[in-house]
Amino acid sequence: MTWQDYIVWGIVAVAVCIAAVWLWRQVCGRRRGGCASCCATQCPMKKIVEKH
């Protein structure tokens, strides 16, 4: 393998990591205001904090 192959694999690895983080955020609902500790959109702790 040449140095170009390593660079291409590095770019692919970064793209896969970005896609995995994006997918995780979509599943957890963080863009919709999900809980920071458990990722649930209907977290009881979030409701308690919002009342105060």
N, CA, C and O atoms as a Maestro MAE file, in Angstrom:
{
 s_m_m2io_version
 :::
 2.0.0
}

f_m_ct {
 s_m_title
 :::
 protein
 m_atom[208] {
  # First column is atom index #
  i_m_mmod_type
  r_m_x_coord
  r_m_y_coord
  r_m_z_coord
  i_m_residue_number
  s_m_chain_name
  s_m_pdb_residue_name
  s_m_pdb_atom_name
  i_m_atomic_number
  :::
  1 25 0.836 -1.182 0.000 1 A "MET " " N  " 7
  2 3 0.000 0.000 0.000 1 A "MET " " CA " 6
  3 2 0.881 1.245 0.000 1 A "MET " " C  " 6
  4 15 1.924 1.297 0.652 1 A "MET " " O  " 8
  5 25 0.439 2.218 -0.732 2 A "THR " " N  " 7
  6 3 1.180 3.472 -0.792 2 A "THR " " CA " 6
  7 2 0.552 4.471 0.176 2 A "THR " " C  " 6
  8 15 -0.480 4.192 0.787 2 A "THR " " O  " 8
  9 25 1.179 5.627 0.308 3 A "TRP " " N  " 7
  10 3 0.683 6.624 1.248 3 A "TRP " " CA " 6
  11 2 -0.683 7.146 0.834 3 A "TRP " " C  " 6
  12 15 -1.461 7.565 1.691 3 A "TRP " " O  " 8
  13 25 -0.998 7.132 -0.470 4 A "GLN " " N  " 7
  14 3 -2.312 7.586 -0.919 4 A "GLN " " CA " 6
  15 2 -3.422 6.660 -0.407 4 A "GLN " " C  " 6
  16 15 -4.515 7.111 -0.065 4 A "GLN " " O  " 8
  17 25 -3.120 5.360 -0.361 5 A "ASP " " N  " 7
  18 3 -4.102 4.400 0.150 5 A "ASP " " CA " 6
  19 2 -4.423 4.669 1.613 5 A "ASP " " C  " 6
  20 15 -5.581 4.584 2.022 5 A "ASP " " O  " 8
  21 25 -3.409 4.990 2.397 6 A "TYR " " N  " 7
  22 3 -3.631 5.299 3.813 6 A "TYR " " CA " 6
  23 2 -4.490 6.561 3.973 6 A "TYR " " C  " 6
  24 15 -5.355 6.620 4.847 6 A "TYR " " O  " 8
  25 25 -4.251 7.544 3.143 7 A "ILE " " N  " 7
  26 3 -5.048 8.774 3.208 7 A "ILE " " CA " 6
  27 2 -6.496 8.493 2.843 7 A "ILE " " C  " 6
  28 15 -7.409 8.993 3.501 7 A "ILE " " O  " 8
  29 25 -6.717 7.698 1.800 8 A "VAL " " N  " 7
  30 3 -8.085 7.354 1.399 8 A "VAL " " CA " 6
  31 2 -8.783 6.588 2.521 8 A "VAL " " C  " 6
  32 15 -9.933 6.891 2.839 8 A "VAL " " O  " 8
  33 25 -8.128 5.619 3.120 9 A "TRP " " N  " 7
  34 3 -8.729 4.864 4.228 9 A "TRP " " CA " 6
  35 2 -9.001 5.758 5.428 9 A "TRP " " C  " 6
  36 15 -9.989 5.561 6.135 9 A "TRP " " O  " 8
  37 25 -8.133 6.741 5.663 10 A "GLY " " N  " 7
  38 3 -8.372 7.694 6.746 10 A "GLY " " CA " 6
  39 2 -9.604 8.543 6.492 10 A "GLY " " C  " 6
  40 15 -10.391 8.790 7.405 10 A "GLY " " O  " 8
  41 25 -9.775 8.991 5.251 11 A "ILE " " N  " 7
  42 3 -10.944 9.784 4.899 11 A "ILE " " CA " 6
  43 2 -12.208 8.942 5.026 11 A "ILE " " C  " 6
  44 15 -13.227 9.425 5.521 11 A "ILE " " O  " 8
  45 25 -12.152 7.701 4.588 12 A "VAL " " N  " 7
  46 3 -13.304 6.802 4.711 12 A "VAL " " CA " 6
  47 2 -13.640 6.567 6.175 12 A "VAL " " C  " 6
  48 15 -14.816 6.547 6.539 12 A "VAL " " O  " 8
  49 25 -12.631 6.388 7.023 13 A "ALA " " N  " 7
  50 3 -12.874 6.164 8.452 13 A "ALA " " CA " 6
  51 2 -13.528 7.385 9.092 13 A "ALA " " C  " 6
  52 15 -14.439 7.236 9.906 13 A "ALA " " O  " 8
  53 25 -13.085 8.574 8.743 14 A "VAL " " N  " 7
  54 3 -13.681 9.801 9.281 14 A "VAL " " CA " 6
  55 2 -15.133 9.932 8.813 14 A "VAL " " C  " 6
  56 15 -16.007 10.306 9.594 14 A "VAL " " O  " 8
  57 25 -15.388 9.624 7.540 15 A "ALA " " N  " 7
  58 3 -16.752 9.704 7.013 15 A "ALA " " CA " 6
  59 2 -17.669 8.712 7.719 15 A "ALA " " C  " 6
  60 15 -18.820 9.035 8.014 15 A "ALA " " O  " 8
  61 25 -17.178 7.523 7.987 16 A "VAL " " N  " 7
  62 3 -17.987 6.520 8.696 16 A "VAL " " CA " 6
  63 2 -18.271 6.979 10.120 16 A "VAL " " C  " 6
  64 15 -19.386 6.796 10.608 16 A "VAL " " O  " 8
  65 25 -17.300 7.564 10.791 17 A "CYS " " N  " 7
  66 3 -17.515 8.078 12.151 17 A "CYS " " CA " 6
  67 2 -18.543 9.201 12.157 17 A "CYS " " C  " 6
  68 15 -19.414 9.237 13.027 17 A "CYS " " O  " 8
  69 25 -18.454 10.108 11.210 18 A "ILE " " N  " 7
  70 3 -19.421 11.204 11.135 18 A "ILE " " CA " 6
  71 2 -20.817 10.662 10.876 18 A "ILE " " C  " 6
  72 15 -21.783 11.122 11.483 18 A "ILE " " O  " 8
  73 25 -20.932 9.687 9.979 19 A "ALA " " N  " 7
  74 3 -22.237 9.091 9.684 19 A "ALA " " CA " 6
  75 2 -22.793 8.362 10.908 19 A "ALA " " C  " 6
  76 15 -23.998 8.410 11.158 19 A "ALA " " O  " 8
  77 25 -21.935 7.694 11.669 20 A "ALA " " N  " 7
  78 3 -22.390 6.982 12.866 20 A "ALA " " CA " 6
  79 2 -22.897 7.962 13.924 20 A "ALA " " C  " 6
  80 15 -23.920 7.707 14.561 20 A "ALA " " O  " 8
  81 25 -22.197 9.074 14.116 21 A "VAL " " N  " 7
  82 3 -22.632 10.078 15.092 21 A "VAL " " CA " 6
  83 2 -23.948 10.702 14.650 21 A "VAL " " C  " 6
  84 15 -24.837 10.911 15.476 21 A "VAL " " O  " 8
  85 25 -24.089 11.001 13.372 22 A "TRP " " N  " 7
  86 3 -25.326 11.567 12.848 22 A "TRP " " CA " 6
  87 2 -26.490 10.609 13.057 22 A "TRP " " C  " 6
  88 15 -27.573 11.018 13.475 22 A "TRP " " O  " 8
  89 25 -26.262 9.330 12.763 23 A "LEU " " N  " 7
  90 3 -27.313 8.332 12.936 23 A "LEU " " CA " 6
  91 2 -27.692 8.199 14.408 23 A "LEU " " C  " 6
  92 15 -28.876 8.097 14.730 23 A "LEU " " O  " 8
  93 25 -26.717 8.199 15.298 24 A "TRP " " N  " 7
  94 3 -26.986 8.097 16.730 24 A "TRP " " CA " 6
  95 2 -27.827 9.282 17.211 24 A "TRP " " C  " 6
  96 15 -28.758 9.106 17.996 24 A "TRP " " O  " 8
  97 25 -27.504 10.469 16.746 25 A "ARG " " N  " 7
  98 3 -28.279 11.645 17.145 25 A "ARG " " CA " 6
  99 2 -29.698 11.590 16.593 25 A "ARG " " C  " 6
  100 15 -30.633 12.054 17.246 25 A "ARG " " O  " 8
  101 25 -29.868 11.032 15.409 26 A "GLN " " N  " 7
  102 3 -31.208 10.893 14.855 26 A "GLN " " CA " 6
  103 2 -32.030 9.904 15.665 26 A "GLN " " C  " 6
  104 15 -33.217 10.132 15.902 26 A "GLN " " O  " 8
  105 25 -31.416 8.814 16.089 27 A "VAL " " N  " 7
  106 3 -32.112 7.792 16.866 27 A "VAL " " CA " 6
  107 2 -32.435 8.313 18.260 27 A "VAL " " C  " 6
  108 15 -33.535 8.080 18.763 27 A "VAL " " O  " 8
  109 25 -31.506 9.007 18.888 28 A "CYS " " N  " 7
  110 3 -31.695 9.486 20.255 28 A "CYS " " CA " 6
  111 2 -32.607 10.694 20.340 28 A "CYS " " C  " 6
  112 15 -33.213 10.928 21.386 28 A "CYS " " O  " 8
  113 25 -32.720 11.452 19.292 29 A "GLY " " N  " 7
  114 3 -33.577 12.621 19.307 29 A "GLY " " CA " 6
  115 2 -32.933 13.854 19.889 29 A "GLY " " C  " 6
  116 15 -33.642 14.755 20.336 29 A "GLY " " O  " 8
  117 25 -31.639 13.930 19.902 30 A "ARG " " N  " 7
  118 3 -30.978 15.102 20.491 30 A "ARG " " CA " 6
  119 2 -31.286 16.369 19.718 30 A "ARG " " C  " 6
  120 15 -31.299 17.449 20.311 30 A "ARG " " O  " 8
  121 25 -31.530 16.284 18.440 31 A "ARG " " N  " 7
  122 3 -31.867 17.485 17.678 31 A "ARG " " CA " 6
  123 2 -33.278 17.944 18.005 31 A "ARG " " C  " 6
  124 15 -33.630 19.094 17.745 31 A "ARG " " O  " 8
  125 25 -34.081 17.066 18.566 32 A "ARG " " N  " 7
  126 3 -35.436 17.428 18.933 32 A "ARG " " CA " 6
  127 2 -35.524 17.799 20.408 32 A "ARG " " C  " 6
  128 15 -36.623 17.865 20.959 32 A "ARG " " O  " 8
  129 25 -34.409 18.038 21.045 33 A "GLY " " N  " 7
  130 3 -34.406 18.456 22.439 33 A "GLY " " CA " 6
  131 2 -34.401 17.302 23.413 33 A "GLY " " C  " 6
  132 15 -35.006 17.392 24.481 33 A "GLY " " O  " 8
  133 25 -33.737 16.234 23.070 34 A "GLY " " N  " 7
  134 3 -33.679 15.075 23.951 34 A "GLY " " CA " 6
  135 2 -32.864 15.352 25.203 34 A "GLY " " C  " 6
  136 15 -32.128 16.337 25.278 34 A "GLY " " O  " 8
  137 25 -33.003 14.482 26.170 35 A "CYS " " N  " 7
  138 3 -32.291 14.606 27.439 35 A "CYS " " CA " 6
  139 2 -30.787 14.453 27.204 35 A "CYS " " C  " 6
  140 15 -30.367 13.599 26.423 35 A "CYS " " O  " 8
  141 25 -29.996 15.252 27.858 36 A "ALA " " N  " 7
  142 3 -28.548 15.203 27.668 36 A "ALA " " CA " 6
  143 2 -27.928 13.971 28.311 36 A "ALA " " C  " 6
  144 15 -26.856 13.537 27.891 36 A "ALA " " O  " 8
  145 25 -28.584 13.393 29.330 37 A "SER " " N  " 7
  146 3 -27.984 12.255 30.007 37 A "SER " " CA " 6
  147 2 -28.455 10.909 29.478 37 A "SER " " C  " 6
  148 15 -27.686 9.948 29.459 37 A "SER " " O  " 8
  149 25 -29.718 10.830 29.045 38 A "CYS " " N  " 7
  150 3 -30.212 9.517 28.606 38 A "CYS " " CA " 6
  151 2 -30.717 9.505 27.174 38 A "CYS " " C  " 6
  152 15 -31.119 8.443 26.699 38 A "CYS " " O  " 8
  153 25 -30.722 10.603 26.473 39 A "CYS " " N  " 7
  154 3 -31.142 10.741 25.075 39 A "CYS " " CA " 6
  155 2 -32.646 10.590 24.874 39 A "CYS " " C  " 6
  156 15 -33.105 10.648 23.733 39 A "CYS " " O  " 8
  157 25 -33.417 10.404 25.911 40 A "ALA " " N  " 7
  158 3 -34.859 10.226 25.751 40 A "ALA " " CA " 6
  159 2 -35.533 11.578 25.544 40 A "ALA " " C  " 6
  160 15 -35.170 12.564 26.186 40 A "ALA " " O  " 8
  161 25 -36.506 11.619 24.655 41 A "THR " " N  " 7
  162 3 -37.221 12.866 24.436 41 A "THR " " CA " 6
  163 2 -38.287 13.086 25.497 41 A "THR " " C  " 6
  164 15 -38.754 14.212 25.667 41 A "THR " " O  " 8
  165 25 -38.683 12.046 26.210 42 A "GLN " " N  " 7
  166 3 -39.688 12.147 27.263 42 A "GLN " " CA " 6
  167 2 -39.074 11.785 28.621 42 A "GLN " " C  " 6
  168 15 -39.651 10.990 29.362 42 A "GLN " " O  " 8
  169 25 -37.944 12.343 28.944 43 A "CYS " " N  " 7
  170 3 -37.238 12.031 30.183 43 A "CYS " " CA " 6
  171 2 -37.910 12.713 31.367 43 A "CYS " " C  " 6
  172 15 -38.200 13.907 31.295 43 A "CYS " " O  " 8
  173 25 -38.168 11.985 32.465 44 A "PRO " " N  " 7
  174 3 -38.777 12.610 33.631 44 A "PRO " " CA " 6
  175 2 -37.875 13.676 34.277 44 A "PRO " " C  " 6
  176 15 -38.382 14.650 34.832 44 A "PRO " " O  " 8
  177 25 -36.574 13.507 34.214 45 A "MET " " N  " 7
  178 3 -35.663 14.503 34.784 45 A "MET " " CA " 6
  179 2 -35.749 15.815 34.006 45 A "MET " " C  " 6
  180 15 -35.669 16.890 34.598 45 A "MET " " O  " 8
  181 25 -35.911 15.736 32.690 46 A "LYS " " N  " 7
  182 3 -36.023 16.937 31.875 46 A "LYS " " CA " 6
  183 2 -37.281 17.716 32.257 46 A "LYS " " C  " 6
  184 15 -37.261 18.946 32.302 46 A "LYS " " O  " 8
  185 25 -38.366 17.007 32.530 47 A "LYS " " N  " 7
  186 3 -39.613 17.670 32.910 47 A "LYS " " CA " 6
  187 2 -39.476 18.357 34.264 47 A "LYS " " C  " 6
  188 15 -40.026 19.440 34.459 47 A "LYS " " O  " 8
  189 25 -38.759 17.754 35.193 48 A "ILE " " N  " 7
  190 3 -38.557 18.346 36.514 48 A "ILE " " CA " 6
  191 2 -37.738 19.636 36.392 48 A "ILE " " C  " 6
  192 15 -38.066 20.645 37.016 48 A "ILE " " O  " 8
  193 25 -36.682 19.597 35.590 49 A "VAL " " N  " 7
  194 3 -35.819 20.764 35.419 49 A "VAL " " CA " 6
  195 2 -36.566 21.901 34.736 49 A "VAL " " C  " 6
  196 15 -36.372 23.066 35.083 49 A "VAL " " O  " 8
  197 25 -37.428 21.570 33.756 50 A "GLU " " N  " 7
  198 3 -38.164 22.606 33.037 50 A "GLU " " CA " 6
  199 2 -39.159 23.324 33.955 50 A "GLU " " C  " 6
  200 15 -39.443 24.502 33.737 50 A "GLU " " O  " 8
  201 25 -39.690 22.651 34.965 51 A "LYS " " N  " 7
  202 3 -40.670 23.270 35.864 51 A "LYS " " CA " 6
  203 2 -40.023 24.313 36.758 51 A "LYS " " C  " 6
  204 15 -40.682 25.264 37.178 51 A "LYS " " O  " 8
  205 25 -38.741 24.145 37.054 52 A "HIS " " N  " 7
  206 3 -38.072 25.073 37.968 52 A "HIS " " CA " 6
  207 2 -37.461 26.147 37.202 52 A "HIS " " C  " 6
  208 15 -36.843 27.042 37.778 52 A "HIS " " O  " 8
  :::
 }
 m_bond[207] {
  # First column is bond index #
  i_m_from
  i_m_to
  i_m_order
  :::
  1 1 2 1
  2 2 3 1
  3 3 4 2
  4 3 5 1
  5 5 6 1
  6 6 7 1
  7 7 8 2
  8 7 9 1
  9 9 10 1
  10 10 11 1
  11 11 12 2
  12 11 13 1
  13 13 14 1
  14 14 15 1
  15 15 16 2
  16 15 17 1
  17 17 18 1
  18 18 19 1
  19 19 20 2
  20 19 21 1
  21 21 22 1
  22 22 23 1
  23 23 24 2
  24 23 25 1
  25 25 26 1
  26 26 27 1
  27 27 28 2
  28 27 29 1
  29 29 30 1
  30 30 31 1
  31 31 32 2
  32 31 33 1
  33 33 34 1
  34 34 35 1
  35 35 36 2
  36 35 37 1
  37 37 38 1
  38 38 39 1
  39 39 40 2
  40 39 41 1
  41 41 42 1
  42 42 43 1
  43 43 44 2
  44 43 45 1
  45 45 46 1
  46 46 47 1
  47 47 48 2
  48 47 49 1
  49 49 50 1
  50 50 51 1
  51 51 52 2
  52 51 53 1
  53 53 54 1
  54 54 55 1
  55 55 56 2
  56 55 57 1
  57 57 58 1
  58 58 59 1
  59 59 60 2
  60 59 61 1
  61 61 62 1
  62 62 63 1
  63 63 64 2
  64 63 65 1
  65 65 66 1
  66 66 67 1
  67 67 68 2
  68 67 69 1
  69 69 70 1
  70 70 71 1
  71 71 72 2
  72 71 73 1
  73 73 74 1
  74 74 75 1
  75 75 76 2
  76 75 77 1
  77 77 78 1
  78 78 79 1
  79 79 80 2
  80 79 81 1
  81 81 82 1
  82 82 83 1
  83 83 84 2
  84 83 85 1
  85 85 86 1
  86 86 87 1
  87 87 88 2
  88 87 89 1
  89 89 90 1
  90 90 91 1
  91 91 92 2
  92 91 93 1
  93 93 94 1
  94 94 95 1
  95 95 96 2
  96 95 97 1
  97 97 98 1
  98 98 99 1
  99 99 100 2
  100 99 101 1
  101 101 102 1
  102 102 103 1
  103 103 104 2
  104 103 105 1
  105 105 106 1
  106 106 107 1
  107 107 108 2
  108 107 109 1
  109 109 110 1
  110 110 111 1
  111 111 112 2
  112 111 113 1
  113 113 114 1
  114 114 115 1
  115 115 116 2
  116 115 117 1
  117 117 118 1
  118 118 119 1
  119 119 120 2
  120 119 121 1
  121 121 122 1
  122 122 123 1
  123 123 124 2
  124 123 125 1
  125 125 126 1
  126 126 127 1
  127 127 128 2
  128 127 129 1
  129 129 130 1
  130 130 131 1
  131 131 132 2
  132 131 133 1
  133 133 134 1
  134 134 135 1
  135 135 136 2
  136 135 137 1
  137 137 138 1
  138 138 139 1
  139 139 140 2
  140 139 141 1
  141 141 142 1
  142 142 143 1
  143 143 144 2
  144 143 145 1
  145 145 146 1
  146 146 147 1
  147 147 148 2
  148 147 149 1
  149 149 150 1
  150 150 151 1
  151 151 152 2
  152 151 153 1
  153 153 154 1
  154 154 155 1
  155 155 156 2
  156 155 157 1
  157 157 158 1
  158 158 159 1
  159 159 160 2
  160 159 161 1
  161 161 162 1
  162 162 163 1
  163 163 164 2
  164 163 165 1
  165 165 166 1
  166 166 167 1
  167 167 168 2
  168 167 169 1
  169 169 170 1
  170 170 171 1
  171 171 172 2
  172 171 173 1
  173 173 174 1
  174 174 175 1
  175 175 176 2
  176 175 177 1
  177 177 178 1
  178 178 179 1
  179 179 180 2
  180 179 181 1
  181 181 182 1
  182 182 183 1
  183 183 184 2
  184 183 185 1
  185 185 186 1
  186 186 187 1
  187 187 188 2
  188 187 189 1
  189 189 190 1
  190 190 191 1
  191 191 192 2
  192 191 193 1
  193 193 194 1
  194 194 195 1
  195 195 196 2
  196 195 197 1
  197 197 198 1
  198 198 199 1
  199 199 200 2
  200 199 201 1
  201 201 202 1
  202 202 203 1
  203 203 204 2
  204 203 205 1
  205 205 206 1
  206 206 207 1
  207 207 208 2
  :::
 }
}
